Amino acid sequence: MRSLILPLVILGLPLAEIAGFVIVGREVGLLATLLLVFLSGAVGIALLRIQGFEVFRRVQESARAGRDPGRDVLEGALVFVAAILLIVPGFISDIIGLFLFLPPVRRAVATFLQTRLTIVTAGTGFYRSGTTESGRRTGPRVIDLDEDEFSREKKDDDGSKPTNRISR
């Protein structure tokens, strides 16, 4: 049953969008329908720009503070999806996109996705893990190397040991 949902959505959504165009076009007319489609695309681009910069700022603040920015990254991805849904012509996708732009709805969807997905974040250089607010280390920094990765003897590029003699 679960495997049938995705093909039905992929086939059903364009049909529902076409039906939406027909219904809206019949009620408000062709010119008003086309104007609504162009207006929703412009709103999608504007909201992507405004909300996108806000999400990007929150990700940077989280990273600088040493917190995991995974939640903010996920919300940024949802803002992007919402903007794409507004830019793509269709009234059903516009409604879904507008709902995703609402912060409470976006947080609820992000929470739902976090329970279903594993989000892995990597350090970007902003993290201050292992330090206090004043910048002092809280613990030793450990780098684990294997035997073949470390040697106390210095070798030249050709693999030979350097000599202490000066060549003239």
C-alpha atoms as a printed R data frame, in Angstrom:
    type eleno elety resid chain resno       x      y       z
1   ATOM     1    CA   MET     A     1   0.000  0.000   0.000
2   ATOM     2    CA   ARG     A     2   2.832  2.391   0.879
3   ATOM     3    CA   SER     A     3   4.503  1.848  -2.485
4   ATOM     4    CA   LEU     A     4   1.357  3.016  -4.276
5   ATOM     5    CA   ILE     A     5   1.204  6.411  -2.575
6   ATOM     6    CA   LEU     A     6   4.148  8.037  -4.381
7   ATOM     7    CA   PRO     A     7   3.046  7.114  -7.946
8   ATOM     8    CA   LEU     A     8  -0.499  8.261  -7.146
9   ATOM     9    CA   VAL     A     9   0.822 11.599  -5.886
10  ATOM    10    CA   ILE     A    10   3.095 12.010  -8.911
11  ATOM    11    CA   LEU     A    11   0.230 11.294 -11.301
12  ATOM    12    CA   GLY     A    12  -2.540 12.893  -9.260
13  ATOM    13    CA   LEU     A    13  -0.951 16.255  -8.455
14  ATOM    14    CA   PRO     A    14  -0.685 17.484 -12.070
15  ATOM    15    CA   LEU     A    15  -4.267 16.383 -12.702
16  ATOM    16    CA   ALA     A    16  -5.421 18.205  -9.567
17  ATOM    17    CA   GLU     A    17  -3.476 21.327 -10.654
18  ATOM    18    CA   ILE     A    18  -5.155 21.258 -14.086
19  ATOM    19    CA   ALA     A    19  -8.547 20.881 -12.415
20  ATOM    20    CA   GLY     A    20  -7.661 23.825 -10.175
21  ATOM    21    CA   PHE     A    21  -6.818 25.958 -13.215
22  ATOM    22    CA   VAL     A    22 -10.135 25.056 -14.833
23  ATOM    23    CA   ILE     A    23 -12.171 25.815 -11.692
24  ATOM    24    CA   VAL     A    24 -10.389 29.100 -10.919
25  ATOM    25    CA   GLY     A    25 -10.444 30.117 -14.587
26  ATOM    26    CA   ARG     A    26 -14.175 29.489 -14.784
27  ATOM    27    CA   GLU     A    27 -14.810 31.589 -11.643
28  ATOM    28    CA   VAL     A    28 -12.508 34.595 -12.197
29  ATOM    29    CA   GLY     A    29 -11.649 34.451 -15.900
30  ATOM    30    CA   LEU     A    30  -8.545 33.675 -17.926
31  ATOM    31    CA   LEU     A    31  -6.691 36.969 -17.418
32  ATOM    32    CA   ALA     A    32  -7.188 36.963 -13.643
33  ATOM    33    CA   THR     A    33  -6.080 33.315 -13.461
34  ATOM    34    CA   LEU     A    34  -2.874 34.048 -15.377
35  ATOM    35    CA   LEU     A    35  -2.276 37.109 -13.199
36  ATOM    36    CA   LEU     A    36  -2.655 34.980 -10.060
37  ATOM    37    CA   VAL     A    37  -0.137 32.456 -11.412
38  ATOM    38    CA   PHE     A    38   2.441 35.172 -12.181
39  ATOM    39    CA   LEU     A    39   1.771 36.894  -8.854
40  ATOM    40    CA   SER     A    40   2.329 33.660  -6.904
41  ATOM    41    CA   GLY     A    41   5.640 33.145  -8.728
42  ATOM    42    CA   ALA     A    42   6.779 36.677  -7.860
43  ATOM    43    CA   VAL     A    43   5.735 36.200  -4.227
44  ATOM    44    CA   GLY     A    44   7.673 32.914  -4.143
45  ATOM    45    CA   ILE     A    45  10.833 34.601  -5.399
46  ATOM    46    CA   ALA     A    46  10.464 37.486  -2.923
47  ATOM    47    CA   LEU     A    47   9.783 35.197   0.039
48  ATOM    48    CA   LEU     A    48  12.704 32.974  -0.919
49  ATOM    49    CA   ARG     A    49  14.974 35.973  -0.871
50  ATOM    50    CA   ILE     A    50  13.698 37.397   2.433
51  ATOM    51    CA   GLN     A    51  13.253 34.125   4.335
52  ATOM    52    CA   GLY     A    52  16.357 32.571   2.772
53  ATOM    53    CA   PHE     A    53  18.641 35.294   4.093
54  ATOM    54    CA   GLU     A    54  17.000 35.031   7.528
55  ATOM    55    CA   VAL     A    55  17.543 31.267   7.660
56  ATOM    56    CA   PHE     A    56  21.136 31.691   6.433
57  ATOM    57    CA   ARG     A    57  21.761 34.229   9.240
58  ATOM    58    CA   ARG     A    58  20.336 31.819  11.858
59  ATOM    59    CA   VAL     A    59  22.537 28.971  10.574
60  ATOM    60    CA   GLN     A    60  25.607 31.199  10.865
61  ATOM    61    CA   GLU     A    61  24.650 32.309  14.394
62  ATOM    62    CA   SER     A    62  24.109 28.706  15.503
63  ATOM    63    CA   ALA     A    63  27.428 27.637  14.053
64  ATOM    64    CA   ARG     A    64  29.295 30.555  15.638
65  ATOM    65    CA   ALA     A    65  27.705 29.813  19.019
66  ATOM    66    CA   GLY     A    66  28.796 26.184  18.779
67  ATOM    67    CA   ARG     A    67  25.253 24.823  18.520
68  ATOM    68    CA   ASP     A    68  24.223 22.230  15.968
69  ATOM    69    CA   PRO     A    69  22.712 24.116  13.010
70  ATOM    70    CA   GLY     A    70  20.957 20.997  11.686
71  ATOM    71    CA   ARG     A    71  17.468 22.217  12.602
72  ATOM    72    CA   ASP     A    72  18.085 25.590  10.943
73  ATOM    73    CA   VAL     A    73  19.473 23.884   7.842
74  ATOM    74    CA   LEU     A    74  16.368 21.700   7.643
75  ATOM    75    CA   GLU     A    75  14.110 24.735   7.998
76  ATOM    76    CA   GLY     A    76  16.145 26.437   5.265
77  ATOM    77    CA   ALA     A    77  15.547 23.466   2.989
78  ATOM    78    CA   LEU     A    78  11.820 23.697   3.736
79  ATOM    79    CA   VAL     A    79  11.862 27.420   2.861
80  ATOM    80    CA   PHE     A    80  13.493 26.503  -0.449
81  ATOM    81    CA   VAL     A    81  10.861 23.825  -1.127
82  ATOM    82    CA   ALA     A    82   8.090 26.288  -0.234
83  ATOM    83    CA   ALA     A    83   9.508 28.873  -2.649
84  ATOM    84    CA   ILE     A    84   9.757 26.295  -5.429
85  ATOM    85    CA   LEU     A    85   6.145 25.285  -4.787
86  ATOM    86    CA   LEU     A    86   5.085 28.936  -5.124
87  ATOM    87    CA   ILE     A    87   7.142 29.483  -8.274
88  ATOM    88    CA   VAL     A    88   5.784 26.370 -10.020
89  ATOM    89    CA   PRO     A    89   2.431 27.195 -11.659
90  ATOM    90    CA   GLY     A    90  -0.538 25.688  -9.844
91  ATOM    91    CA   PHE     A    91  -2.888 26.649  -7.073
92  ATOM    92    CA   ILE     A    92  -2.573 23.505  -4.961
93  ATOM    93    CA   SER     A    93   1.220 23.763  -4.899
94  ATOM    94    CA   ASP     A    94   0.843 27.484  -4.044
95  ATOM    95    CA   ILE     A    95  -1.340 26.669  -1.050
96  ATOM    96    CA   ILE     A    96   1.133 24.044   0.199
97  ATOM    97    CA   GLY     A    97   4.020 26.486  -0.375
98  ATOM    98    CA   LEU     A    98   2.302 29.285   1.537
99  ATOM    99    CA   PHE     A    99   1.650 26.957   4.467
100 ATOM   100    CA   LEU     A   100   5.321 25.939   4.499
101 ATOM   101    CA   PHE     A   101   6.340 29.608   4.722
102 ATOM   102    CA   LEU     A   102   4.472 29.928   8.018
103 ATOM   103    CA   PRO     A   103   7.042 29.382  10.824
104 ATOM   104    CA   PRO     A   104   4.804 27.196  13.074
105 ATOM   105    CA   VAL     A   105   3.935 24.906  10.164
106 ATOM   106    CA   ARG     A   106   7.576 24.798   9.054
107 ATOM   107    CA   ARG     A   107   8.717 23.903  12.593
108 ATOM   108    CA   ALA     A   108   6.095 21.140  12.811
109 ATOM   109    CA   VAL     A   109   7.178 19.685   9.457
110 ATOM   110    CA   ALA     A   110  10.844 19.955  10.500
111 ATOM   111    CA   THR     A   111  10.094 18.131  13.756
112 ATOM   112    CA   PHE     A   112   8.240 15.415  11.855
113 ATOM   113    CA   LEU     A   113  11.115 15.046   9.383
114 ATOM   114    CA   GLN     A   114  13.703 14.941  12.161
115 ATOM   115    CA   THR     A   115  11.956 11.909  13.641
116 ATOM   116    CA   ARG     A   116  12.066 10.206  10.226
117 ATOM   117    CA   LEU     A   117  15.514 11.301   8.984
118 ATOM   118    CA   THR     A   118  19.061 11.175  10.238
119 ATOM   119    CA   ILE     A   119  20.634 14.597   9.831
120 ATOM   120    CA   VAL     A   120  24.424 14.639   9.929
121 ATOM   121    CA   THR     A   121  26.227 17.939  10.249
122 ATOM   122    CA   ALA     A   122  29.953 18.487   9.945
123 ATOM   123    CA   GLY     A   123  32.060 21.224  11.470
124 ATOM   124    CA   THR     A   124  32.531 24.291   9.301
125 ATOM   125    CA   GLY     A   125  35.194 26.087  11.264
126 ATOM   126    CA   PHE     A   126  32.688 28.105  13.287
127 ATOM   127    CA   TYR     A   127  32.412 25.545  16.055
128 ATOM   128    CA   ARG     A   128  34.132 26.276  19.320
129 ATOM   129    CA   SER     A   129  33.754 22.849  20.850
130 ATOM   130    CA   GLY     A   130  36.224 22.187  23.606
131 ATOM   131    CA   THR     A   131  36.501 25.850  24.577
132 ATOM   132    CA   THR     A   132  34.833 28.107  27.081
133 ATOM   133    CA   GLU     A   133  33.329 31.519  26.328
134 ATOM   134    CA   SER     A   134  36.696 33.160  27.021
135 ATOM   135    CA   GLY     A   135  38.362 30.924  24.425
136 ATOM   136    CA   ARG     A   136  40.325 28.727  26.873
137 ATOM   137    CA   ARG     A   137  40.421 24.994  26.275
138 ATOM   138    CA   THR     A   138  38.298 22.859  28.559
139 ATOM   139    CA   GLY     A   139  40.096 19.615  27.868
140 ATOM   140    CA   PRO     A   140  43.007 18.094  25.999
141 ATOM   141    CA   ARG     A   141  42.908 17.973  22.225
142 ATOM   142    CA   VAL     A   142  43.471 14.407  21.081
143 ATOM   143    CA   ILE     A   143  44.507 13.460  17.564
144 ATOM   144    CA   ASP     A   144  44.506  9.704  17.039
145 ATOM   145    CA   LEU     A   145  47.102  8.552  14.481
146 ATOM   146    CA   ASP     A   146  48.155  5.058  13.428
147 ATOM   147    CA   GLU     A   147  51.781  3.882  13.428
148 ATOM   148    CA   ASP     A   148  52.197  4.464   9.690
149 ATOM   149    CA   GLU     A   149  50.749  7.982   9.862
150 ATOM   150    CA   PHE     A   150  53.303  9.405  12.312
151 ATOM   151    CA   SER     A   151  57.051  9.308  12.678
152 ATOM   152    CA   ARG     A   152  59.462 11.331  14.798
153 ATOM   153    CA   GLU     A   153  62.216 10.987  12.194
154 ATOM   154    CA   LYS     A   154  62.275 13.684   9.559
155 ATOM   155    CA   LYS     A   155  62.668 12.420   6.010
156 ATOM   156    CA   ASP     A   156  63.361 14.249   2.758
157 ATOM   157    CA   ASP     A   157  60.927 14.170  -0.156
158 ATOM   158    CA   ASP     A   158  62.758 11.212  -1.692
159 ATOM   159    CA   GLY     A   159  62.300  9.163   1.507
160 ATOM   160    CA   SER     A   160  65.933  9.321   2.712
161 ATOM   161    CA   LYS     A   161  66.992 10.667   6.095
162 ATOM   162    CA   PRO     A   162  68.434 14.186   5.970
163 ATOM   163    CA   THR     A   163  72.121 14.659   6.711
164 ATOM   164    CA   ASN     A   164  73.642 17.301   8.961
165 ATOM   165    CA   ARG     A   165  76.388 18.112   6.460
166 ATOM   166    CA   ILE     A   166  76.251 21.243   4.354
167 ATOM   167    CA   SER     A   167  76.860 20.686   0.657
168 ATOM   168    CA   ARG     A   168  79.194 23.093  -1.113
